[in-house]
Amino acid sequence: MKFTVAVAMTPLDQLVELARTAEHCGFDAIALPDSIFYSERISARYPYTPDGARFWTEDTPWVDPLVAAAAMGAATERIRFCTQVLKLGSRHPLPLARQVNSVAALTRNRFTLGVGLGWAPEESEWCGVPFEHRGRRADEVLEVLRLVLGGGMVSHHGEFYDFDTLRMSPTPTEPVPIYVGGHSEAALLRAARYEGWSSTMVRFDELRDMIGKLEALRAECGRADTPYEIQAICVDRFGLDGYQRQAEIGVTDATVVPWVFDGLGFDCDLRAKQDSLERFADEIIGGMGE
């Protein structure tokens, strides 16, 4: 089982050192969140809290995840970086492909693109992209990304995006894995077509049910025998036994925040977070192979 460290809402001056420490401790990846801006007015409920309220403020730092991956990648050798998840609703696929190409090259193929639709209409509409038809639009963005990231001269003529023959360089020397986030039926179907699924905060029983649905959908897509990653944030199974139970139901990558497990805040000091990473590695990562 892999372990990914989530660094959402972490002060920016801690990111590089946390990446170094996580790599030294044996974590497999760093999960980087995405939020373009904090709008005073919001027309939708946040879907992953009981009351629909955001649990961050206008002062919470949200560095661009692709920029962060490049910076942290320059200071490390092995650990991977994953967007969890990049919101496709506000992004045009061609400049996004250029960013992904660049960060994959700069990190020497240590980058995974985790994507989602985005939940806030303002984040799309204020960037000039209609919120309507966001599912179909996201499907086409992913189609264009796969096409352009594959290298060579390519063209695309679709419902939302249209361009004649072009080539983008550099292109990755290895395919960039794509994970799709979301809990809806449409999101799970979209995820079944790619290399992995990334959950948000979810309880164990619901997680098990969704993994079962994904297995069925992957079989329908003819992808049952291809390698696949289940990247999960399970909120009610912890400790060595809890992660072993997650592995038993098919989780391949557990996203964790060790300092929160130790009762510390997102903005606690760097040394405290490093101590939490080291403790988690000793007790959990080291114990999983026993």
Residue pairs with C-beta under 8 A, 6 or more apart in sequence:
1 243
1 246
1 247
1 251
1 252
1 253
1 254
1 288
2 28
2 29
2 252
2 253
2 254
3 26
3 27
3 28
3 253
3 254
3 256
3 280
3 284
3 285
4 27
4 28
4 29
4 30
4 31
4 82
4 84
4 231
4 253
4 254
4 255
4 256
5 18
5 22
5 27
5 29
5 30
5 31
5 255
5 256
5 257
5 258
5 277
6 31
6 33
6 84
6 233
6 255
6 256
6 257
7 15
7 18
7 30
7 31
7 32
7 33
8 31
8 33
8 257
8 266
9 33
9 56
9 60
9 61
9 62
9 266
9 267
10 18
10 61
10 266
10 267
10 273
11 61
11 267
12 61
12 63
14 270
14 273
15 63
15 68
15 71
15 72
16 71
16 72
16 75
17 270
17 274
18 30
18 270
18 273
18 274
18 277
19 30
19 72
19 75
19 76
19 79
20 75
20 76
21 273
21 274
21 277
21 278
22 30
22 79
22 277
23 76
23 77
23 78
23 79
25 277
25 278
25 280
25 281
25 285
26 281
26 285
26 286
27 79
27 277
27 281
27 285
28 79
28 80
28 253
29 79
29 80
29 81
29 82
29 112
29 253
30 69
30 72
30 79
30 80
30 81
30 82
31 82
31 83
31 84
31 114
31 255
32 65
32 68
32 69
32 81
32 82
32 83
32 84
33 62
33 65
33 83
33 84
34 62
34 64
34 65
34 83
34 85
34 86
34 87
35 56
35 62
35 87
35 123
36 62
36 87
36 90
36 123
36 127
37 123
37 126
38 54
38 56
38 57
38 58
38 60
39 120
39 122
39 123
39 126
40 58
41 122
42 54
42 120
42 122
43 120
43 121
43 122
44 119
44 120
44 121
45 52
45 53
46 52
46 53
46 54
46 55
46 119
47 119
48 200
48 201
49 55
65 83
65 86
66 83
66 86
66 99
66 100
66 102
66 103
68 81
69 81
69 83
69 103
69 107
69 111
70 102
70 103
70 106
70 107
72 81
73 81
73 103
73 106
73 107
73 108
73 110
73 111
74 106
76 110
78 110
79 110
80 107
80 110
80 111
80 112
81 103
81 107
81 110
81 111
81 112
82 111
82 112
82 113
82 114
82 179
82 198
82 231
83 112
83 113
83 114
83 115
84 114
84 179
84 181
84 198
84 231
84 255
85 114
85 115
85 116
85 179
85 180
85 181
85 198
86 113
86 114
86 115
86 116
87 115
87 116
87 117
87 118
87 123
88 115
88 116
88 117
88 118
88 134
88 137
88 138
88 141
88 142
89 117
89 118
89 123
89 124
89 129
89 131
89 134
89 137
89 138
90 118
90 123
90 124
90 127
90 129
91 127
91 129
91 141
92 161
93 140
93 141
93 144
93 145
93 148
93 161
94 144
94 148
94 161
94 163
94 168
96 141
96 145
97 144
97 145
97 148
97 149
97 168
98 168
100 111
100 113
100 145
100 149
100 176
101 148
101 149
101 168
101 169
101 170
101 171
101 172
102 170
103 111
104 111
104 149
104 172
104 174
104 176
105 170
105 172
109 172
109 173
109 174
109 176
111 176
112 176
112 177
112 178
112 179
112 196
113 145
113 176
113 177
113 178
113 179
114 178
114 179
114 180
114 181
114 196
114 198
114 231
115 138
115 142
115 178
115 179
115 180
115 181
116 180
116 181
116 182
116 187
116 198
117 134
117 135
117 138
117 182
117 187
118 124
118 134
121 131
124 130
124 131
124 134
125 131
129 137
133 160
135 186
135 190
136 159
136 160
137 160
138 190
139 190
140 158
140 159
140 160
140 161
141 161
142 178
142 180
142 190
142 194
143 156
143 158
144 156
144 158
144 161
145 178
146 178
147 154
147 156
148 154
148 168
149 171
149 172
149 175
149 176
150 171
150 175
151 167
151 171
152 167
153 165
153 166
153 167
154 165
154 166
154 167
155 163
155 164
155 165
155 166
156 162
156 163
157 163
177 194
177 195
177 196
177 229
178 194
178 195
178 196
179 191
179 194
179 195
179 196
179 197
179 198
179 229
179 231
180 187
180 190
180 191
180 193
180 194
180 196
180 197
180 198
181 187
181 191
181 197
181 198
181 199
181 200
182 188
182 190
182 191
183 199
183 200
183 202
183 206
183 210
185 213
188 197
188 210
188 213
188 214
188 217
189 217
191 197
191 198
191 214
191 217
192 214
192 217
192 218
192 220
192 221
192 223
193 221
193 223
195 227
195 228
195 229
196 228
196 229
196 230
196 231
196 253
197 210
197 214
197 228
197 229
197 230
197 231
198 231
198 232
198 255
199 207
199 210
199 230
199 231
199 232
199 233
199 234
200 233
201 233
201 235
202 210
202 232
202 233
202 234
202 235
203 234
203 235
203 236
204 234
204 236
204 237
204 245
204 246
204 249
207 232
207 234
207 246
207 249
207 251
208 249
211 230
211 249
211 250
211 251
214 230
215 224
215 250
218 224
218 226
218 228
228 252
229 252
229 253
230 250
230 251
230 252
230 253
231 251
231 252
231 253
231 254
231 255
232 246
232 251
232 253
232 254
232 255
233 254
233 255
234 242
234 246
234 251
234 254
237 243
237 245
237 246
238 261
239 284
240 283
240 284
240 287
240 288
243 254
243 284
243 288
244 288
246 254
247 288
256 280
257 266
258 273
258 276
258 277
258 279
258 280
259 265
259 266
259 268
259 272
259 273
259 276
259 277
260 266
261 276
261 280
262 272
262 276
262 279
264 272
264 273
264 276
